[in-house]
Amino acid sequence: MPAFLLIQTAFTGDVVLATAVAEKLHEAYPHSRIDIVVRKGNESLLKDHPFFVKVWVWEKQKNKLRHLFRLAQQIRRTRYTHVINLHRFASSGLLTVLSGAPDTRGFNKNPLSFLFRKKFPHVISLPGTQHPVHETMRNQSLIADLTGPAPALPRLYPSPADYAKAGTFVWRPYYVIAPASVWFTKQFPPEQWIKLVAALPADRDVFLIGGPGDHALAETIKNGSVGRAQNLCGQLSFLQSAALMQGAVMNYTNDSAPLHFCSATGAPVTAVFCSTVPAFGFGPLGPQSKVAEVEGLYCKPCGMHGYKACPEGHFRCALDLPINELL
């Protein structure tokens, strides 16, 4: 019986999208073992996940290499038949090589991919591509020979307790805004979120979600909207946030992890793309999804990821977006 190990030690949204690979593997091999390696902090995304037997956690913030080699020893003892590396950096490549698995595979951009049994191209579509390659398609290209080419969708599994926690805030129809991003140029500015809150129907609630570190940003938006928005930052886990978003009339996100929470739960979403573009492969996948962005700027996109400040100094990709494009 095959035993699969997925490796995705990047950001939260990347782990959410990696769940699509588990969905596809479970569909093709329903009695197989499927495990995953994630960075510390992302393991709660997969709590009680029905397909993952083991979620390995790599502590990257302290004693990174020591933890990496200790983890590699544990993985090797588990004797996986297939190790599928969705990450493109040397650390994950080392885990792959040291796993001892007979079938190791990953992207050719990984510096250690020459030691993998199989390596595959990592294709990033250019802006304006008619049918861009989504990240889920890139990831599942690594297993297409094992499962077939049709990609599965990512999926999260909030528990009844997660839905109950989210439900304690709900009294009437509501909107959810996830205003933060790790990168400044991927984050819709607070003054723009304040305009959006003012434009939403007054007979519905507005919840601001995020981690504890996003609390101050959400307070700025809450105060600017005369207290109409409720600041829930730091009060909900990842899965509780996903449960809340699943019941919203509409969710508003940046090009960030909460966007993928919506894709993984079928929740409606309007995703604001400031400095990046959906063609890179991280657009929404749900049945009720929309992208809001300023098109035709000479400087957009300015890179694959975000920056700490607009390289051109004007941030028009965010400030020029009319609020009615989100409504």
ROFIZA-622155 format. One record per residue (C-alpha): residue in three letters; x, y, z. Coordinates in pm, whole numbers, plus 32768, in hexadecimal, padded with zeros to 4 digits. Example, Ala and Ser with C-alpha at 12.3 -4.5 7.8 and 13.67 -1.06 7.14 Angstrom:
2
<resn ala	px 84CE	py 7E3E	pz 830C>
<resn ser	px 8557	py 7F96	pz 82CA>
END
This chain:
327
<resn met	px 8000	py 8000	pz 8000>
<resn pro	px 8093	py 8155	pz 7FA4>
<resn ala	px 80F1	py 824D	pz 80B2>
<resn phe	px 8100	py 83B6	pz 803B>
<resn leu	px 81AF	py 84DE	pz 80DC>
<resn leu	px 8166	py 8640	pz 8064>
<resn ile	px 8257	py 8759	pz 80B9>
<resn gln	px 81DC	py 88C1	pz 80C0>
<resn thr	px 8295	py 899A	pz 81BA>
<resn ala	px 823B	py 8AEB	pz 8120>
<resn phe	px 8126	py 8BD9	pz 818B>
<resn thr	px 7FC9	py 8B8E	pz 8209>
<resn gly	px 7F1E	py 8BBB	pz 80B9>
<resn asp	px 8015	py 8ACC	pz 8015>
<resn val	px 7FB6	py 89BE	pz 810F>
<resn val	px 7E44	py 89F3	pz 80C8>
<resn leu	px 7E81	py 89C6	pz 7F53>
<resn ala	px 7F57	py 8891	pz 7F98>
<resn thr	px 7E24	py 87E4	pz 8028>
<resn ala	px 7DAA	py 87B8	pz 7EC2>
<resn val	px 7EC5	py 86BC	pz 7E8E>
<resn ala	px 7E4C	py 85F5	pz 7FBB>
<resn glu	px 7CEA	py 85FB	pz 7F31>
<resn lys	px 7D64	py 856E	pz 7DE6>
<resn leu	px 7E43	py 8465	pz 7E83>
<resn his	px 7D2C	py 83F0	pz 7F69>
<resn glu	px 7C40	py 83D8	pz 7E41>
<resn ala	px 7D39	py 82FE	pz 7D81>
<resn tyr	px 7DBF	py 8239	pz 7EAC>
<resn pro	px 7CAE	py 823B	pz 7FB6>
<resn his	px 7D60	py 8144	pz 809B>
<resn ser	px 7EBA	py 81E1	pz 8089>
<resn arg	px 7F6C	py 82A6	pz 8197>
<resn ile	px 7F91	py 841B	pz 8155>
<resn asp	px 8065	py 84FE	pz 8234>
<resn ile	px 80E5	py 8661	pz 8210>
<resn val	px 8200	py 8740	pz 828C>
<resn val	px 81A9	py 88AB	pz 82DF>
<resn arg	px 825B	py 89C7	pz 8391>
<resn lys	px 8202	py 8A03	pz 84FD>
<resn gly	px 80C7	py 8AD5	pz 8517>
<resn asn	px 8014	py 8A38	pz 83EF>
<resn glu	px 7FC8	py 88E8	pz 848E>
<resn ser	px 7E7E	py 8967	pz 851D>
<resn leu	px 7DF8	py 8986	pz 83B9>
<resn leu	px 7DF6	py 880A	pz 83A3>
<resn lys	px 7D6C	py 87B7	pz 84FB>
<resn asp	px 7C89	py 8686	pz 84E0>
<resn his	px 7CBF	py 867A	pz 8367>
<resn pro	px 7C26	py 8531	pz 82F0>
<resn phe	px 7D3B	py 84D7	pz 81F8>
<resn phe	px 7E7D	py 852F	pz 82B0>
<resn val	px 7EF5	py 8423	pz 83A0>
<resn lys	px 801B	py 84F3	pz 841A>
<resn val	px 8068	py 8665	pz 8402>
<resn trp	px 81DD	py 8696	pz 8431>
<resn val	px 8240	py 87EE	pz 84B4>
<resn trp	px 838A	py 8895	pz 8462>
<resn glu	px 83F8	py 89A5	pz 8555>
<resn lys	px 84A2	py 8AA5	pz 8472>
<resn gln	px 84C2	py 8BCB	pz 855E>
<resn lys	px 85B8	py 8B36	pz 8659>
<resn asn	px 86CC	py 8A35	pz 8627>
<resn lys	px 864F	py 8A0A	pz 84C3>
<resn leu	px 8753	py 8915	pz 8444>
<resn arg	px 8756	py 883F	pz 857C>
<resn his	px 85DF	py 8815	pz 8567>
<resn leu	px 85F8	py 87D0	pz 83F2>
<resn phe	px 86ED	py 86AC	pz 841C>
<resn arg	px 8628	py 8620	pz 8543>
<resn leu	px 84ED	py 862B	pz 846F>
<resn ala	px 85A5	py 8586	pz 834C>
<resn gln	px 8604	py 8461	pz 842D>
<resn gln	px 849B	py 8432	pz 849B>
<resn ile	px 841F	py 8442	pz 8337>
<resn arg	px 8520	py 8344	pz 82C2>
<resn arg	px 84B1	py 824F	pz 83D1>
<resn thr	px 8348	py 8269	pz 8356>
<resn arg	px 83AD	py 81CE	pz 8207>
<resn tyr	px 82D6	py 8291	pz 8114>
<resn thr	px 82B4	py 8207	pz 7FB5>
<resn his	px 827B	py 835E	pz 7F18>
<resn val	px 82F5	py 84B4	pz 7F86>
<resn ile	px 8256	py 85D5	pz 7EC9>
<resn asn	px 8302	py 8722	pz 7EFF>
<resn leu	px 8222	py 884D	pz 7EB1>
<resn his	px 8326	py 8944	pz 7F30>
<resn arg	px 843D	py 89D7	pz 7E5A>
<resn phe	px 8554	py 8A17	pz 7F55>
<resn ala	px 8686	py 8954	pz 7FC0>
<resn ser	px 860E	py 88FF	pz 8120>
<resn ser	px 84E2	py 883E	pz 809F>
<resn gly	px 85BE	py 87A3	pz 7F93>
<resn leu	px 86A3	py 871F	pz 80A4>
<resn leu	px 857A	py 8683	pz 815A>
<resn thr	px 8514	py 85E0	pz 8014>
<resn val	px 866B	py 8550	pz 7FCD>
<resn leu	px 86A1	py 84D6	pz 8132>
<resn ser	px 854B	py 842F	pz 8142>
<resn gly	px 85CE	py 82F0	pz 80A4>
<resn ala	px 848D	py 82CC	pz 7FDC>
<resn pro	px 84AE	py 820B	pz 7E94>
<resn asp	px 83D5	py 830D	pz 7DE4>
<resn thr	px 8435	py 847A	pz 7E21>
<resn arg	px 83AA	py 8591	pz 7D4C>
<resn gly	px 8394	py 870A	pz 7D42>
<resn phe	px 83C8	py 8840	pz 7C70>
<resn asn	px 8502	py 8877	pz 7BA3>
<resn lys	px 8532	py 89CB	pz 7C4A>
<resn asn	px 8594	py 891D	pz 7D8C>
<resn pro	px 8711	py 892F	pz 7DA7>
<resn leu	px 8720	py 87BC	pz 7E04>
<resn ser	px 862C	py 8745	pz 7CFB>
<resn phe	px 8749	py 869C	pz 7C3E>
<resn leu	px 8740	py 8599	pz 7D56>
<resn phe	px 85C7	py 855C	pz 7D39>
<resn arg	px 854B	py 842B	pz 7C80>
<resn lys	px 8461	py 850B	pz 7BB8>
<resn lys	px 8463	py 8682	pz 7B86>
<resn phe	px 8361	py 8759	pz 7ADA>
<resn pro	px 8357	py 88BA	pz 7A49>
<resn his	px 82D0	py 89CC	pz 7B26>
<resn val	px 8207	py 8AA3	pz 7A34>
<resn ile	px 81A2	py 8C07	pz 7A8F>
<resn ser	px 80B2	py 8C9F	pz 7994>
<resn leu	px 80F7	py 8DFA	pz 790D>
<resn pro	px 8003	py 8F17	pz 7957>
<resn gly	px 7EEF	py 8F18	pz 7854>
<resn thr	px 7F01	py 8DA2	pz 7811>
<resn gln	px 7DA8	py 8D2D	pz 77A2>
<resn his	px 7DB0	py 8BE8	pz 7869>
<resn pro	px 7EB3	py 8C14	pz 797D>
<resn val	px 7F38	py 8AED	pz 7A44>
<resn his	px 7EAC	py 8AEE	pz 7BA4>
<resn glu	px 7F84	py 8A81	pz 7CC9>
<resn thr	px 7EA4	py 8952	pz 7CFE>
<resn met	px 7EEB	py 88E7	pz 7B97>
<resn arg	px 8061	py 891B	pz 7BC6>
<resn asn	px 805E	py 884B	pz 7D03>
<resn gln	px 7F92	py 8733	pz 7C6E>
<resn ser	px 8074	py 871D	pz 7B3F>
<resn leu	px 8160	py 866C	pz 7C30>
<resn ile	px 806D	py 854B	pz 7C5C>
<resn ala	px 7FB4	py 8546	pz 7B0E>
<resn asp	px 8061	py 8404	pz 7AA9>
<resn leu	px 7FE1	py 8362	pz 7BEA>
<resn thr	px 7E80	py 83EC	pz 7BF8>
<resn gly	px 7E1D	py 8477	pz 7AA5>
<resn pro	px 7E31	py 85DE	pz 7A27>
<resn ala	px 7CE8	py 8675	pz 7AA3>
<resn pro	px 7D3B	py 874A	pz 7BD7>
<resn ala	px 7C75	py 873C	pz 7D19>
<resn leu	px 7C14	py 886F	pz 7DE2>
<resn pro	px 7CB1	py 88C6	pz 7F31>
<resn arg	px 7BDE	py 8884	pz 8063>
<resn leu	px 7BDF	py 88DA	pz 81D5>
<resn tyr	px 7B14	py 8822	pz 82D9>
<resn pro	px 7A9B	py 8901	pz 83F6>
<resn ser	px 7A0C	py 8833	pz 8515>
<resn pro	px 78B2	py 885B	pz 85B2>
<resn ala	px 7963	py 8914	pz 86CC>
<resn asp	px 79FD	py 8A06	pz 85CD>
<resn tyr	px 78A6	py 8A51	pz 8539>
<resn ala	px 7816	py 8A7B	pz 8698>
<resn lys	px 7926	py 8B77	pz 86F3>
<resn ala	px 78ED	py 8C3C	pz 85B4>
<resn gly	px 7778	py 8C32	pz 85F2>
<resn thr	px 7796	py 8CEA	pz 873F>
<resn phe	px 77CC	py 8E2F	pz 867D>
<resn val	px 76B3	py 8E00	pz 8582>
<resn trp	px 755D	py 8E9E	pz 85B5>
<resn arg	px 7503	py 8F10	pz 8455>
<resn pro	px 7597	py 8F04	pz 82F5>
<resn tyr	px 7700	py 8F7C	pz 82F2>
<resn tyr	px 7836	py 8FCE	pz 822B>
<resn val	px 799A	py 8F67	pz 8280>
<resn ile	px 7ACE	py 9037	pz 8230>
<resn ala	px 7C2E	py 8FA8	pz 8257>
<resn pro	px 7CEF	py 90F1	pz 8234>
<resn ala	px 7E58	py 908A	pz 8275>
<resn ser	px 7F75	py 8FF5	pz 81AE>
<resn val	px 80DE	py 8FA0	pz 81FB>
<resn trp	px 8142	py 908A	pz 80DF>
<resn phe	px 80E3	py 91FC	pz 80DB>
<resn thr	px 80B2	py 920F	pz 7F62>
<resn lys	px 7FBF	py 90E6	pz 7F6A>
<resn gln	px 7EEC	py 9192	pz 8074>
<resn phe	px 7DC6	py 9270	pz 801E>
<resn pro	px 7DFD	py 93AE	pz 80EE>
<resn pro	px 7D2B	py 93E8	pz 8228>
<resn glu	px 7C8D	py 9522	pz 8196>
<resn gln	px 7C0C	py 9450	pz 8074>
<resn trp	px 7B7D	py 9348	pz 815E>
<resn ile	px 7AD1	py 945F	pz 8221>
<resn lys	px 7A2B	py 94D5	pz 80E0>
<resn leu	px 79B7	py 9372	pz 809B>
<resn val	px 791D	py 934B	pz 81F5>
<resn ala	px 785F	py 9493	pz 81C1>
<resn ala	px 77D8	py 9415	pz 8073>
<resn leu	px 7755	py 92C6	pz 80F9>
<resn pro	px 75E5	py 92A9	pz 815D>
<resn ala	px 75AE	py 9334	pz 82BA>
<resn asp	px 74C6	py 921B	pz 8323>
<resn arg	px 75E0	py 911A	pz 8317>
<resn asp	px 770A	py 90E0	pz 83F9>
<resn val	px 7875	py 9104	pz 8391>
<resn phe	px 7982	py 902D	pz 8435>
<resn leu	px 7AF7	py 9071	pz 8419>
<resn ile	px 7BCA	py 8F36	pz 843D>
<resn gly	px 7D3B	py 8EE9	pz 8458>
<resn gly	px 7E47	py 8E88	pz 8550>
<resn pro	px 7EA9	py 8F3C	pz 868F>
<resn gly	px 7FA9	py 9007	pz 85CB>
<resn asp	px 7E93	py 9094	pz 84F1>
<resn his	px 7DCD	py 9121	pz 8615>
<resn ala	px 7E55	py 9286	pz 85F9>
<resn leu	px 7E08	py 9295	pz 8484>
<resn ala	px 7CA7	py 9219	pz 84C3>
<resn glu	px 7C7A	py 931B	pz 85D8>
<resn thr	px 7CD7	py 942D	pz 84E2>
<resn ile	px 7BCB	py 93B1	pz 83F3>
<resn lys	px 7ACE	py 9384	pz 850C>
<resn asn	px 7B07	py 94E5	pz 858F>
<resn gly	px 7B01	py 9579	pz 8432>
<resn ser	px 79B2	py 94D3	pz 83F0>
<resn val	px 7922	py 956A	pz 8531>
<resn gly	px 7926	py 941C	pz 85E0>
<resn arg	px 7845	py 936F	pz 84E6>
<resn ala	px 7942	py 925D	pz 849C>
<resn gln	px 798B	py 9160	pz 85AF>
<resn asn	px 7AF8	py 910A	pz 85EE>
<resn leu	px 7B22	py 8F91	pz 861D>
<resn cys	px 7C9A	py 8F88	pz 85D9>
<resn gly	px 7D40	py 8E91	pz 86C4>
<resn gln	px 7BF6	py 8DFC	pz 8738>
<resn leu	px 7BD3	py 8CEA	pz 8632>
<resn ser	px 7CB3	py 8BCC	pz 85C4>
<resn phe	px 7CF3	py 8B8B	pz 8454>
<resn leu	px 7BDC	py 8A8A	pz 8440>
<resn gln	px 7AEB	py 8B61	pz 850A>
<resn ser	px 7B31	py 8C80	pz 841A>
<resn ala	px 7AEC	py 8B99	pz 82F3>
<resn ala	px 79A5	py 8B2E	pz 8397>
<resn leu	px 793D	py 8C99	pz 83C3>
<resn met	px 7997	py 8CEC	pz 825A>
<resn gln	px 78CE	py 8BC6	pz 81DA>
<resn gly	px 778B	py 8C64	pz 825C>
<resn ala	px 77CC	py 8DC8	pz 81E5>
<resn val	px 76FF	py 8E80	pz 80E1>
<resn met	px 7852	py 8EE4	pz 804F>
<resn asn	px 79BC	py 8ED4	pz 80BF>
<resn tyr	px 7ABC	py 8FDC	pz 8063>
<resn thr	px 7C2D	py 8F80	pz 8062>
<resn asn	px 7D7E	py 8FE0	pz 7FD8>
<resn asp	px 7E56	py 8EF2	pz 7F0D>
<resn ser	px 7E99	py 8E34	pz 8051>
<resn ala	px 7E41	py 8CFE	pz 8118>
<resn pro	px 7CD3	py 8D55	pz 816B>
<resn leu	px 7C8F	py 8D5A	pz 7FF4>
<resn his	px 7CF2	py 8BEB	pz 7FED>
<resn phe	px 7C1D	py 8BA1	pz 8121>
<resn cys	px 7AF7	py 8C03	pz 8043>
<resn ser	px 7B6C	py 8B27	pz 7F25>
<resn ala	px 7B8D	py 8A03	pz 8018>
<resn thr	px 7A2F	py 8A2A	pz 80AA>
<resn gly	px 7968	py 8AA1	pz 7F7D>
<resn ala	px 7931	py 8BF3	pz 8023>
<resn pro	px 78E1	py 8D26	pz 7F4F>
<resn val	px 7A07	py 8E12	pz 7F27>
<resn thr	px 7A70	py 8F57	pz 7E86>
<resn ala	px 7BEC	py 8F5A	pz 7E7A>
<resn val	px 7CA8	py 90A2	pz 7E59>
<resn phe	px 7DEB	py 907E	pz 7D92>
<resn cys	px 7EC4	py 91B1	pz 7DC4>
<resn ser	px 802C	py 9180	pz 7D51>
<resn thr	px 8002	py 9016	pz 7CDD>
<resn val	px 7F22	py 8F75	pz 7BD7>
<resn pro	px 7E4C	py 8E38	pz 7BD4>
<resn ala	px 7F13	py 8DB5	pz 7AAA>
<resn phe	px 8027	py 8D54	pz 7B9D>
<resn gly	px 7F41	py 8C3B	pz 7C0B>
<resn phe	px 7EAA	py 8CA7	pz 7D55>
<resn gly	px 7D52	py 8D23	pz 7CF0>
<resn pro	px 7C0B	py 8CAD	pz 7D8C>
<resn leu	px 7B78	py 8B5A	pz 7D30>
<resn gly	px 7A1F	py 8B5F	pz 7DCD>
<resn pro	px 78D3	py 8B69	pz 7D13>
<resn gln	px 7888	py 8CCD	pz 7D8A>
<resn ser	px 79D0	py 8D85	pz 7D5D>
<resn lys	px 7A42	py 8ECB	pz 7CC6>
<resn val	px 7B8E	py 8F7E	pz 7C9A>
<resn ala	px 7B9E	py 90F6	pz 7CCD>
<resn glu	px 7CD2	py 91A2	pz 7C43>
<resn val	px 7D54	py 92D0	pz 7B87>
<resn glu	px 7DB0	py 9266	pz 7A28>
<resn gly	px 7E95	py 930B	pz 792C>
<resn leu	px 7F98	py 939B	pz 7A1C>
<resn tyr	px 80F6	py 93A8	pz 7988>
<resn cys	px 818C	py 9329	pz 7AD0>
<resn lys	px 8099	py 920F	pz 7B24>
<resn pro	px 80FD	py 9106	pz 7B7D>
<resn cys	px 823B	py 917F	pz 7C22>
<resn gly	px 82A1	py 9022	pz 7C8F>
<resn met	px 8231	py 8EC4	pz 7CE9>
<resn his	px 820B	py 8F21	pz 7E56>
<resn gly	px 81D3	py 9069	pz 7F09>
<resn tyr	px 82BA	py 917B	pz 7F86>
<resn lys	px 82D2	py 9246	pz 80C5>
<resn ala	px 8284	py 937F	pz 7FFA>
<resn cys	px 8212	py 93D2	pz 7E99>
<resn pro	px 834D	py 93D6	pz 7DBD>
<resn glu	px 82BD	py 94FA	pz 7CF7>
<resn gly	px 824B	py 95BE	pz 7E27>
<resn his	px 80E0	py 95ED	pz 7DBD>
<resn phe	px 8031	py 94A1	pz 7E10>
<resn arg	px 7F31	py 94DE	pz 7CFC>
<resn cys	px 7EE2	py 936A	pz 7CE4>
<resn ala	px 7E2E	py 9392	pz 7E32>
<resn leu	px 7DCD	py 94FF	pz 7E4B>
<resn asp	px 7D39	py 9518	pz 7CEB>
<resn leu	px 7C49	py 93F3	pz 7D1B>
<resn pro	px 7AE2	py 9477	pz 7D2E>
<resn ile	px 7A22	py 93E5	pz 7E54>
<resn asn	px 78F7	py 9398	pz 7D74>
<resn glu	px 79D6	py 9294	pz 7CCA>
<resn leu	px 79BC	py 91CB	pz 7E0C>
<resn leu	px 7842	py 91E5	pz 7E2E>
END
